[in-house]
Amino acid sequence: MSKENIIIRTQNVEKVYGKSKVKTHALRGVSIEIPKGSFACIIGPSGHGKSTLMQLLGGLDRPTKGSVFIDGVNLTELSDGKLSELRGRKIGFVFQFFNLLKNLTALENIQTAMMFSQQIPPAQSRKRALELLSLVNLSDKANALPNELSGGQQQRISIARALANDPDILLMDEPTGNLDSASEADVLRHIFDIHKSGKTIAIATHNNELAARAQLLFTIKDGLAV
């Protein structure tokens, strides 16, 4: 496989938390490659490094050692400003606990993502947000606050928000971990549809259905890819 086709790559990534005698080695030299347009799942026991790896892939944290490449760009060499700019253009991130701004409506939560990255002109942000709400079948909830939505609806709003700037990559950390079975099935259907549209998707998950559908499967155990 040509390197040009690899959109996500890590090279001997290590992550250590803490200092002096009290250290936690979350990752111990992880190297993975994910081609453009792939559907990849990262599985493994809780507390073994999955979420840490996702944070590094999304540029939300920096490795202690090693390198993370997104579409050929080494994130570890970027300034904080350049890293934030790349995240806004290239990466959408979906969190397990939704992370919606509680005082903003569903529509405003999506528009906020556009405001921070400045990829979408302000005059077009409302139209774009409404299109994304339609994509996740929540057009009727545009003016609802997060506490007026079910868990599944909140997660679908967070997926719409992650897609606000039309990123090439969608990263998800346990996106169905806090959902009941019906909500989980609904969110999964939308994830699969988004992948069909051409997005590269990488998901840290315990969900067996997601793992079974993955084109690439990475297991993280004791901070290593095994």
Solvent accessible surface area in square Angstrom, and as a share of the most:
residue,aa,sasa,rsa
1,M,168,0.75
2,S,61,0.39
3,K,128,0.54
4,E,135,0.61
5,N,58,0.30
6,I,12,0.06
7,I,6,0.03
8,I,0,0.00
9,R,62,0.23
10,T,3,0.02
11,Q,83,0.37
12,N,91,0.47
13,V,0,0.00
14,E,51,0.23
15,K,23,0.10
16,V,32,0.18
17,Y,91,0.35
18,G,52,0.50
19,K,170,0.72
20,S,91,0.59
21,K,200,0.85
22,V,122,0.70
23,K,109,0.46
24,T,82,0.48
25,H,81,0.36
26,A,15,0.11
27,L,0,0.00
28,R,122,0.45
29,G,28,0.26
30,V,1,0.00
31,S,62,0.40
32,I,6,0.03
33,E,67,0.30
34,I,0,0.00
35,P,14,0.09
36,K,96,0.41
37,G,32,0.31
38,S,11,0.07
39,F,6,0.02
40,A,0,0.00
41,C,0,0.00
42,I,0,0.00
43,I,44,0.22
44,G,13,0.13
45,P,57,0.36
46,S,84,0.54
47,G,87,0.83
48,H,45,0.20
49,G,9,0.08
50,K,12,0.05
51,S,54,0.35
52,T,18,0.11
53,L,0,0.00
54,M,0,0.00
55,Q,53,0.24
56,L,1,0.01
57,L,0,0.00
58,G,1,0.01
59,G,3,0.02
60,L,71,0.35
61,D,48,0.25
62,R,76,0.28
63,P,21,0.13
64,T,71,0.42
65,K,129,0.54
66,G,33,0.31
67,S,22,0.14
68,V,1,0.00
69,F,34,0.14
70,I,0,0.00
71,D,49,0.25
72,G,63,0.61
73,V,60,0.35
74,N,24,0.12
75,L,8,0.04
76,T,45,0.26
77,E,138,0.62
78,L,39,0.19
79,S,66,0.43
80,D,106,0.55
81,G,51,0.49
82,K,118,0.50
83,L,9,0.04
84,S,55,0.35
85,E,87,0.39
86,L,5,0.03
87,R,68,0.25
88,G,16,0.15
89,R,98,0.36
90,K,36,0.15
91,I,17,0.09
92,G,4,0.04
93,F,24,0.10
94,V,0,0.00
95,F,53,0.22
96,Q,47,0.21
97,F,139,0.58
98,F,29,0.12
99,N,82,0.42
100,L,23,0.11
101,L,91,0.45
102,K,152,0.65
103,N,122,0.63
104,L,52,0.26
105,T,24,0.14
106,A,1,0.01
107,L,8,0.04
108,E,71,0.32
109,N,1,0.01
110,I,0,0.00
111,Q,43,0.19
112,T,19,0.11
113,A,22,0.17
114,M,2,0.01
115,M,122,0.55
116,F,155,0.64
117,S,24,0.15
118,Q,155,0.69
119,Q,74,0.33
120,I,34,0.17
121,P,65,0.41
122,P,121,0.76
123,A,103,0.80
124,Q,99,0.44
125,S,15,0.10
126,R,136,0.49
127,K,135,0.57
128,R,53,0.19
129,A,0,0.00
130,L,65,0.32
131,E,84,0.38
132,L,6,0.03
133,L,0,0.00
134,S,62,0.40
135,L,90,0.45
136,V,0,0.00
137,N,95,0.48
138,L,4,0.02
139,S,65,0.42
140,D,119,0.62
141,K,59,0.25
142,A,12,0.10
143,N,123,0.63
144,A,15,0.11
145,L,59,0.30
146,P,10,0.06
147,N,130,0.67
148,E,108,0.49
149,L,14,0.07
150,S,58,0.37
151,G,28,0.27
152,G,3,0.03
153,Q,40,0.18
154,Q,33,0.15
155,Q,0,0.00
156,R,24,0.09
157,I,0,0.00
158,S,0,0.00
159,I,0,0.00
160,A,0,0.00
161,R,37,0.13
162,A,12,0.09
163,L,6,0.03
164,A,0,0.00
165,N,24,0.12
166,D,85,0.44
167,P,1,0.01
168,D,63,0.32
169,I,0,0.00
170,L,0,0.00
171,L,0,0.00
172,M,0,0.00
173,D,16,0.08
174,E,20,0.09
175,P,1,0.00
176,T,8,0.05
177,G,44,0.43
178,N,69,0.35
179,L,26,0.13
180,D,93,0.48
181,S,92,0.59
182,A,81,0.62
183,S,19,0.12
184,E,47,0.21
185,A,58,0.45
186,D,26,0.13
187,V,0,0.00
188,L,3,0.02
189,R,122,0.45
190,H,9,0.04
191,I,0,0.00
192,F,19,0.08
193,D,72,0.37
194,I,8,0.04
195,H,34,0.15
196,K,152,0.65
197,S,85,0.55
198,G,52,0.50
199,K,31,0.13
200,T,3,0.01
201,I,0,0.00
202,A,0,0.00
203,I,0,0.00
204,A,0,0.00
205,T,1,0.01
206,H,100,0.45
207,N,20,0.10
208,N,128,0.66
209,E,90,0.41
210,L,0,0.00
211,A,19,0.15
212,A,88,0.68
213,R,121,0.44
214,A,22,0.17
215,Q,117,0.52
216,L,55,0.28
217,L,92,0.46
218,F,34,0.14
219,T,39,0.23
220,I,0,0.00
221,K,99,0.42
222,D,84,0.44
223,G,1,0.01
224,L,74,0.37
225,A,42,0.32
226,V,114,0.65
